[in-house]
């Protein structure tokens, strides 16, 4: 689910990927952090929500929320997990599942600026039916003059004609698809806890400095 709403005082997504906001469902004692997909100045802010069957907040946001309902918004949080159009270095984005949401903000900002610096997305997801923003990602890559690119790693099912076998992203594949250490990229990694821990460890083993690996992780809610 993706929803857009005006949020006074929202961060300027042209300069950053604002991270997430947190809130609670009515009657809930727990909270959830939902990613912001970002928006240009003066526009609505977009939230992308993945419904989890055993979640407490996400089912309400997807199925219980109605037009005209009021939400209490806190945040955004995760202000360190940002990309600015003034950054000159190449960028590697790595997403696991719905972890692509804050990275999409960066890709949109990159595309809107016509930024010449390479920005690559490596997207690990269960299957094409679970992938977020498929058409928009294709459009960004096709119109970027080679500056942006997207690689998928489908873990359970793949589209017909795919040249990659179904399965989890492995270290050797990460080394092959990600920007090399020699290009000194900044890496933004977002996904479930176990995914982020495993990928970040492989990146360190491949020689990427810890200071250039920025992570954002989440669990179910």
Backbone bond lengths (Angstrom), bond angles and torsions (degrees), N, CA, C in turn:
res aa  C-N    CA-C-N  psi(-1)  N-CA   C-N-CA  omega(-1)  CA-C   N-CA-C  phi
1 X - - - 1.462 - - 1.521 109.12 -
2 X 1.336 116.62 133.88 1.458 121.17 172.53 1.517 107.84 -124.25
3 X 1.308 116.97 136.61 1.456 120.73 179.71 1.510 109.07 -138.04
4 X 1.335 116.12 145.63 1.461 120.72 179.55 1.515 109.26 -119.28
5 X 1.319 116.06 140.30 1.461 120.78 -179.59 1.513 109.38 -153.25
6 X 1.351 117.87 146.50 1.466 120.16 176.87 1.516 110.34 -69.01
7 X 1.306 115.72 135.63 1.460 120.46 179.87 1.519 108.41 -133.37
8 X 1.328 119.05 98.87 1.465 121.22 -177.23 1.519 111.09 -55.66
9 X 1.321 115.47 136.04 1.448 120.02 177.32 1.504 113.73 75.47
10 X 1.336 117.66 16.66 1.459 120.63 179.77 1.507 110.64 -66.23
11 X 1.343 118.74 151.09 1.455 121.66 -179.87 1.519 111.67 -63.03
12 X 1.296 115.91 151.61 1.452 122.39 178.10 1.519 108.98 -76.56
13 X 1.326 116.83 105.40 1.448 120.13 -176.48 1.514 112.22 -71.52
14 X 1.343 117.60 -12.26 1.453 119.17 175.60 1.517 110.55 -69.04
15 X 1.327 116.69 -17.52 1.444 120.10 179.05 1.498 113.56 -114.93
16 X 1.312 117.81 -5.79 1.449 118.14 -176.28 1.512 111.33 -160.49
17 X 1.323 114.63 161.60 1.458 121.24 167.98 1.520 105.34 -103.21
18 X 1.343 118.23 108.49 1.458 119.76 -162.37 1.510 116.85 -74.54
19 X 1.314 119.73 -0.24 1.461 118.28 172.99 1.499 112.98 90.00
20 X 1.335 119.30 -116.14 1.455 120.49 -174.34 1.509 110.77 -148.81
21 X 1.326 114.47 164.46 1.452 120.76 172.63 1.513 107.31 -118.86
22 X 1.330 116.51 160.15 1.454 119.29 -179.10 1.506 110.22 -124.32
23 X 1.332 115.41 150.36 1.454 120.56 -179.78 1.510 109.68 -166.06
24 X 1.334 116.23 179.16 1.453 122.15 -178.50 1.514 110.17 -133.68
25 X 1.337 116.05 150.49 1.450 120.15 172.96 1.519 109.09 -76.95
26 X 1.343 118.03 152.71 1.466 120.19 178.25 1.527 111.11 -55.69
27 X 1.340 115.89 132.47 1.452 120.15 179.87 1.507 114.18 79.70
28 X 1.326 116.88 1.79 1.463 120.61 -177.77 1.519 109.98 -92.84
29 X 1.322 115.91 144.48 1.460 119.78 176.00 1.519 111.05 -99.65
30 X 1.325 116.68 -6.05 1.462 120.34 178.93 1.509 109.83 -110.93
31 X 1.312 115.75 159.99 1.452 120.96 179.65 1.506 111.33 -115.96
32 X 1.327 114.91 167.89 1.454 121.10 179.36 1.514 107.82 -136.40
33 X 1.326 116.04 144.56 1.458 120.75 173.26 1.515 108.56 -103.84
34 X 1.334 116.56 123.02 1.450 121.66 -177.05 1.518 109.47 -113.42
35 X 1.331 118.19 131.95 1.457 120.64 -174.69 1.515 112.93 -67.40
36 X 1.315 114.96 144.35 1.443 122.14 170.17 1.520 108.20 -93.07
37 X 1.324 116.58 129.54 1.454 119.69 177.19 1.513 111.00 -83.97
38 X 1.327 116.87 -18.28 1.456 119.94 175.11 1.512 112.60 97.35
39 X 1.308 115.50 165.16 1.458 122.67 179.41 1.509 108.62 -165.34
40 X 1.351 116.91 153.10 1.461 119.55 177.09 1.513 110.77 -71.05
41 X 1.351 117.66 165.43 1.461 120.99 -177.75 1.519 111.75 -55.41
42 X 1.334 116.25 135.38 1.445 121.12 176.20 1.511 114.64 84.52
43 X 1.312 118.00 -6.69 1.455 121.30 -178.06 1.523 110.36 -96.61
44 X 1.328 115.79 175.70 1.444 119.98 174.97 1.524 110.04 -69.91
45 X 1.321 115.73 158.15 1.458 121.87 174.83 1.519 107.89 -99.04
46 X 1.306 117.07 133.88 1.458 121.85 -176.18 1.521 111.03 -103.82
47 X 1.329 116.30 132.43 1.457 122.64 173.89 1.521 108.19 -109.81
48 X 1.301 117.05 138.59 1.459 121.54 174.46 1.519 107.98 -116.35
49 X 1.324 116.59 121.88 1.457 122.24 -173.99 1.524 109.82 -117.91
50 X 1.315 117.05 125.67 1.459 121.85 172.43 1.529 108.18 -98.11
51 X 1.328 116.33 122.15 1.461 120.29 -179.19 1.527 110.21 -77.63
52 X 1.312 116.57 125.44 1.454 123.31 176.34 1.525 108.86 -106.52
53 X 1.339 116.18 128.06 1.463 120.54 -174.14 1.526 112.30 -57.39
54 X 1.330 117.58 -35.98 1.456 121.00 -178.73 1.522 112.42 -100.43
55 X 1.315 116.76 14.07 1.452 120.72 -179.56 1.517 112.12 -81.00
56 X 1.319 115.88 163.70 1.461 121.28 179.70 1.513 111.45 -104.70
57 X 1.328 116.76 -34.68 1.453 120.70 -175.53 1.523 112.27 -99.23
58 X 1.337 117.30 -44.09 1.462 119.41 -174.51 1.532 113.65 -61.16
59 X 1.348 121.56 -39.58 1.472 118.97 176.83 1.526 112.75 -61.39
60 X 1.332 116.35 -36.44 1.457 119.25 177.84 1.527 110.71 -64.95
61 X 1.330 117.13 -44.54 1.460 120.33 -178.33 1.521 111.57 -64.93
62 X 1.341 117.62 -34.55 1.458 121.22 -177.80 1.520 111.36 -81.91
63 X 1.345 118.31 -42.60 1.465 121.37 -170.59 1.524 114.49 -112.29
64 X 1.315 117.65 -24.03 1.453 119.35 -175.60 1.515 114.83 -97.19
65 X 1.309 116.67 -24.33 1.461 121.28 -176.75 1.522 110.34 -74.31
66 X 1.331 116.51 136.87 1.454 121.59 179.79 1.520 110.32 -124.84
67 X 1.326 114.88 157.21 1.464 120.25 177.39 1.526 109.40 -57.62
68 X 1.319 115.76 130.59 1.458 121.05 -178.95 1.508 113.76 99.04
69 X 1.348 117.39 -14.91 1.457 120.11 177.28 1.527 110.23 -67.06
70 X 1.313 115.61 150.31 1.465 121.29 179.14 1.521 109.39 -104.13
71 X 1.318 115.73 140.35 1.454 122.68 177.44 1.519 109.89 -122.40
72 X 1.308 115.80 143.96 1.462 120.35 170.73 1.517 108.04 -89.88
73 X 1.308 116.73 123.72 1.459 122.08 -175.66 1.521 109.42 -111.03
74 X 1.291 115.90 129.18 1.467 122.10 173.77 1.520 108.45 -123.26
75 X 1.294 116.14 140.32 1.459 119.11 -179.04 1.522 110.04 118.71
76 X 1.325 119.28 -162.21 1.456 124.23 3.64 1.532 113.25 -74.02
77 X 1.331 113.77 160.18 1.460 120.67 174.75 1.523 107.87 -116.09
78 X 1.337 116.44 171.26 1.458 119.17 -179.83 1.509 113.11 79.89
79 X 1.342 117.00 33.35 1.447 120.97 -175.53 1.524 114.66 -64.18
80 X 1.322 118.20 -15.39 1.468 120.63 178.42 1.528 111.27 -78.31
81 X 1.317 117.04 -18.16 1.466 121.58 -174.43 1.524 108.31 -91.51
82 X 1.334 115.69 71.41 1.461 120.67 -172.84 1.516 111.38 -131.15
83 X 1.328 114.77 153.21 1.459 122.09 169.46 1.509 107.60 -126.47
84 X 1.333 115.95 132.12 1.452 121.34 179.16 1.523 109.94 -114.14
85 X 1.313 115.37 144.78 1.461 120.91 -176.80 1.520 112.47 -65.39
86 X 1.339 117.27 -10.99 1.464 120.56 177.29 1.524 112.35 -84.31
87 X 1.337 117.16 -7.38 1.466 119.87 179.85 1.525 109.78 -73.87
88 X 1.340 117.88 127.76 1.468 120.11 -174.82 1.529 114.45 -89.59
89 X 1.346 117.59 -16.39 1.463 120.10 -171.74 1.537 111.71 -81.30
90 X 1.336 117.80 155.70 1.463 121.16 173.76 1.525 110.62 -60.34
91 X 1.326 115.59 155.70 1.462 120.94 -176.16 1.526 110.12 -129.01
92 X 1.321 115.13 130.77 1.459 121.61 173.47 1.520 108.51 -111.53
93 X 1.324 115.96 121.86 1.455 122.77 175.85 1.527 108.46 -104.60
94 X 1.322 116.93 134.30 1.466 121.08 178.88 1.518 107.69 -132.33
95 X 1.339 116.47 121.54 1.456 121.28 -175.33 1.510 111.24 -123.15
96 X 1.323 115.04 142.92 1.451 122.02 170.42 1.517 108.78 -117.07
97 X 1.333 117.86 114.36 1.463 121.41 178.83 1.512 112.48 60.31
98 X 1.337 116.17 -129.98 1.461 120.67 -178.10 1.523 112.34 -71.58
99 X 1.327 117.88 -1.28 1.460 121.06 173.55 1.517 112.92 -63.58
100 X 1.331 116.89 -8.37 1.459 120.16 177.70 1.533 111.69 -71.53
101 X 1.330 117.75 -16.61 1.472 120.35 -171.83 1.533 113.24 -59.62
102 X 1.338 120.62 -56.50 1.469 117.76 179.52 1.528 112.61 -66.19
103 X 1.330 117.03 -26.11 1.458 120.02 178.13 1.528 110.97 -71.03
104 X 1.331 115.79 -29.29 1.458 119.75 177.15 1.512 110.58 -63.33
105 X 1.325 117.15 -35.26 1.456 120.71 176.41 1.527 110.71 -59.18
106 X 1.331 115.52 -41.83 1.462 119.90 179.75 1.526 111.01 -66.01
107 X 1.336 116.71 -42.43 1.463 120.19 179.58 1.525 111.43 -64.13
108 X 1.327 116.42 -39.58 1.461 119.44 178.60 1.520 110.96 -65.07
109 X 1.324 116.91 -41.99 1.461 120.91 179.30 1.528 110.23 -64.95
110 X 1.315 116.14 -43.00 1.467 122.57 177.89 1.522 110.52 -58.73
111 X 1.343 116.12 -46.24 1.462 120.84 -178.95 1.523 111.73 -66.92
112 X 1.340 116.73 -42.87 1.463 120.65 -178.65 1.520 112.12 -63.25
113 X 1.332 115.63 -31.58 1.465 120.34 -179.71 1.525 112.33 -83.83
114 X 1.333 117.32 -8.14 1.461 119.79 -174.33 1.508 111.26 59.74
115 X 1.340 115.83 37.26 1.461 121.96 -172.12 1.532 110.51 -68.73
116 X 1.343 117.77 129.56 1.470 120.56 -178.22 1.523 114.29 -80.52
117 X 1.348 117.66 -15.79 1.457 120.73 -177.65 1.528 110.45 -68.05
118 X 1.339 117.95 135.11 1.471 119.85 178.58 1.522 112.54 -58.27
119 X 1.322 115.67 135.43 1.463 122.69 173.16 1.531 106.87 -135.22
120 X 1.333 115.67 111.67 1.458 121.12 -177.17 1.521 110.12 -110.15
121 X 1.329 115.70 138.43 1.453 121.32 175.03 1.520 109.52 -112.51
122 X 1.320 116.53 126.85 1.461 123.50 171.25 1.521 105.73 -110.34
123 X 1.327 116.68 115.47 1.463 122.02 -168.53 1.529 110.01 -119.20
124 X 1.330 115.98 109.04 1.460 122.18 176.42 1.522 108.91 -94.66
125 X 1.342 116.68 123.60 1.463 120.66 -175.62 1.523 108.47 -152.38
126 X 1.339 116.77 152.39 1.458 121.24 -173.72 1.525 112.85 -57.28
127 X 1.296 118.05 -44.55 1.462 122.13 -178.92 1.510 109.73 -167.14
128 X 1.337 117.61 169.37 1.467 120.11 -176.69 1.517 113.57 -59.74
129 X 1.349 117.25 -30.25 1.462 119.84 -179.78 1.523 112.58 -71.44
130 X 1.323 117.18 -14.83 1.466 121.49 179.34 1.530 112.40 -100.26
131 X 1.305 117.52 -5.15 1.463 121.11 -175.72 1.531 110.79 -75.99
132 X 1.301 115.90 138.68 1.458 122.72 176.38 1.527 109.15 -87.91
133 X 1.329 117.23 146.96 1.480 124.37 167.04 1.529 114.00 58.68
134 X 1.318 119.48 30.55 1.466 121.04 -173.87 1.524 112.10 -54.09
135 X 1.331 116.94 -50.43 1.466 120.12 -176.98 1.522 111.55 -66.31
136 X 1.332 116.32 -40.78 1.467 118.97 -178.64 1.521 111.42 -68.58
137 X 1.323 116.72 -38.56 1.461 119.51 177.03 1.527 111.16 -62.28
138 X 1.322 116.20 -41.06 1.465 119.61 178.22 1.525 110.71 -63.84
139 X 1.328 115.87 -41.77 1.458 120.19 -179.49 1.526 111.59 -64.91
140 X 1.320 116.78 -42.66 1.468 119.87 178.49 1.518 110.83 -61.43
141 X 1.335 116.46 -45.51 1.466 119.75 -179.77 1.528 111.37 -63.85
142 X 1.332 116.90 -41.18 1.462 120.98 -176.27 1.521 112.84 -69.70
143 X 1.319 117.37 -26.10 1.471 120.23 -175.29 1.526 113.45 -106.31
144 X 1.326 116.66 8.28 1.470 119.48 -173.88 1.523 113.81 -92.22
145 X 1.330 117.60 2.67 1.466 120.54 -177.19 1.519 111.66 57.39
146 X 1.327 116.06 34.56 1.455 120.54 176.83 1.506 115.40 87.70
147 X 1.332 117.97 -2.91 1.468 120.12 -177.49 1.523 112.12 -76.25
148 X 1.329 117.86 -31.34 1.464 121.83 -179.35 1.520 110.06 -117.34
149 X 1.328 115.96 144.26 1.464 120.12 178.38 1.522 109.40 -148.39
150 X 1.348 115.38 157.14 1.457 121.72 -177.87 1.517 109.35 -133.14
151 X 1.337 116.36 129.20 1.461 122.98 173.07 1.527 108.03 -120.11
152 X 1.336 116.18 133.89 1.460 121.03 179.04 1.520 110.74 -105.38
153 X 1.326 115.67 143.42 1.460 122.50 170.65 1.520 106.47 -124.13
154 X 1.338 116.85 98.53 1.456 121.38 -178.56 1.525 109.10 -84.96
155 X 1.322 116.00 128.25 1.467 119.77 -171.90 1.525 114.18 -95.15
156 X 1.352 118.18 -22.52 1.467 119.45 -176.84 1.525 113.97 -125.56
157 X 1.318 117.15 -34.75 1.466 120.90 177.50 1.513 108.17 -149.14
158 X 1.332 115.49 145.95 1.457 120.43 -176.66 1.524 109.84 -127.23
159 X 1.326 118.45 156.32 1.458 120.71 177.22 1.524 110.93 -64.38
160 X 1.304 115.41 153.28 1.463 119.83 177.61 1.522 109.84 -60.09
161 X 1.324 115.98 135.06 1.451 120.61 179.81 1.513 114.42 88.18
162 X 1.341 117.43 1.73 1.459 120.11 179.53 1.524 109.94 -63.91
163 X 1.340 116.90 138.30 1.465 120.75 -178.91 1.520 112.12 -92.62
164 X 1.338 116.41 7.23 1.462 120.73 177.07 1.520 109.91 -114.88
165 X 1.310 117.12 136.38 1.457 121.24 176.39 1.523 110.04 -70.46
166 X 1.321 116.03 145.83 1.459 120.92 177.78 1.526 109.88 -66.49
167 X 1.305 117.07 137.45 1.461 120.88 178.46 1.515 111.22 157.95
168 X 1.306 114.60 168.07 1.460 119.96 -179.42 1.526 111.33 -65.82
169 X 1.304 114.89 151.38 1.457 121.46 175.23 1.523 108.82 -64.68
170 X 1.331 116.60 128.55 1.456 121.62 -177.28 1.529 110.45 -110.72
171 X 1.317 115.45 165.25 1.463 121.54 -176.20 1.526 111.84 -58.49
172 X 1.329 117.24 -44.59 1.459 121.02 -178.11 1.524 111.08 -63.14
173 X 1.333 115.88 -38.46 1.458 120.35 179.01 1.526 110.68 -69.96
174 X 1.305 116.81 -39.14 1.461 120.70 176.05 1.520 110.65 -58.74
175 X 1.316 116.10 -44.72 1.467 120.45 179.57 1.529 111.02 -62.29
176 X 1.335 117.00 -37.09 1.456 121.66 -177.82 1.534 112.45 -74.23
177 X 1.338 117.10 -38.33 1.463 120.41 -172.01 1.527 113.96 -93.17
178 X 1.315 117.76 -28.53 1.461 120.21 -177.19 1.528 111.25 -80.46
179 X 1.313 115.73 157.77 1.465 120.55 175.58 1.526 109.63 -59.43
180 X 1.315 117.90 139.43 1.467 119.93 -176.36 1.522 113.30 -73.59
181 X 1.320 115.33 160.04 1.466 121.12 177.83 1.521 110.57 -57.31
182 X 1.320 116.86 -34.87 1.469 121.25 -176.33 1.523 113.14 -62.79
183 X 1.344 118.03 -21.61 1.463 120.24 179.31 1.525 112.61 -89.15
184 X 1.340 116.61 -1.94 1.467 123.02 177.54 1.534 113.18 51.24
185 X 1.331 116.96 53.92 1.470 118.22 -179.30 1.519 112.22 -77.71
186 X 1.314 115.19 156.37 1.456 120.49 162.63 1.521 106.83 -90.56
187 X 1.328 116.28 134.25 1.460 121.03 -174.65 1.527 109.28 -114.31
188 X 1.322 115.86 129.22 1.462 122.57 175.52 1.521 107.42 -113.30
189 X 1.314 115.88 119.57 1.461 122.83 -173.52 1.524 109.11 -122.72
190 X 1.338 116.73 123.68 1.458 119.93 -177.72 1.519 110.42 -141.28
191 X 1.344 116.26 133.67 1.455 120.85 178.89 1.511 110.87 170.12
192 X 1.333 116.63 -167.57 1.467 120.10 177.75 1.523 111.37 -61.73
193 X 1.325 116.02 157.94 1.467 121.30 -175.62 1.522 113.26 -51.11
194 X 1.326 117.33 -51.86 1.462 120.37 -175.90 1.523 111.74 -64.56
195 X 1.326 117.05 -37.03 1.465 121.71 178.31 1.518 110.36 -63.26
196 X 1.322 116.38 -48.66 1.465 120.98 -177.82 1.531 110.64 -64.18
197 X 1.324 117.09 -42.08 1.463 120.22 -179.70 1.529 111.06 -62.42
198 X 1.336 116.46 -45.19 1.456 119.92 -178.51 1.516 113.02 -66.93
199 X 1.328 116.91 -46.94 1.462 120.55 -178.37 1.521 111.25 -66.19
200 X 1.332 117.47 -41.94 1.466 119.22 -179.34 1.524 111.20 -63.56
201 X 1.334 117.23 -36.40 1.458 120.05 177.58 1.529 110.98 -65.02
202 X 1.323 116.91 -41.93 1.465 120.26 177.85 1.526 110.95 -64.23
203 X 1.317 117.08 -40.55 1.468 120.08 179.21 1.522 111.02 -61.20
204 X 1.330 116.52 -40.80 1.466 120.15 176.82 1.524 110.87 -63.83
205 X 1.322 116.75 -42.48 1.460 120.58 179.10 1.522 111.82 -63.62
206 X 1.331 116.77 -30.44 1.462 121.07 179.09 1.527 112.20 -78.68
207 X 1.340 116.76 -8.34 1.454 120.61 175.03 1.512 116.11 106.44
208 X 1.320 117.68 4.16 1.462 119.26 177.73 1.534 109.54 -73.55
209 X 1.329 118.98 131.37 1.468 120.94 -179.69 1.526 110.98 -64.56
210 X 1.312 116.70 141.29 1.463 120.86 179.30 1.523 111.55 -58.30
211 X 1.322 116.60 -31.92 1.462 120.68 -178.05 1.525 112.77 -68.29
212 X 1.347 117.14 -16.17 1.463 121.21 -179.13 1.524 111.84 -103.21
213 X 1.320 117.39 5.91 1.460 121.66 179.34 1.521 108.04 -112.01
214 X 1.331 116.78 106.96 1.462 122.64 179.78 1.528 108.61 -102.93
215 X 1.312 116.99 130.64 1.456 120.46 -174.20 1.530 112.50 -124.04
216 X 1.311 114.62 149.20 1.449 123.36 172.08 1.533 105.97 -138.78
217 X 1.318 116.55 128.74 1.467 119.43 -175.30 1.508 111.26 -132.04
218 X 1.329 116.22 162.77 1.452 119.63 -178.12 1.523 110.27 -152.53
219 X 1.341 115.28 163.86 1.456 123.53 171.36 1.509 108.18 -123.01
220 X 1.319 118.80 -179.40 1.452 122.38 -178.61 1.512 111.60 -74.02
221 X 1.328 116.05 149.49 1.458 121.82 176.55 1.521 110.17 -154.02
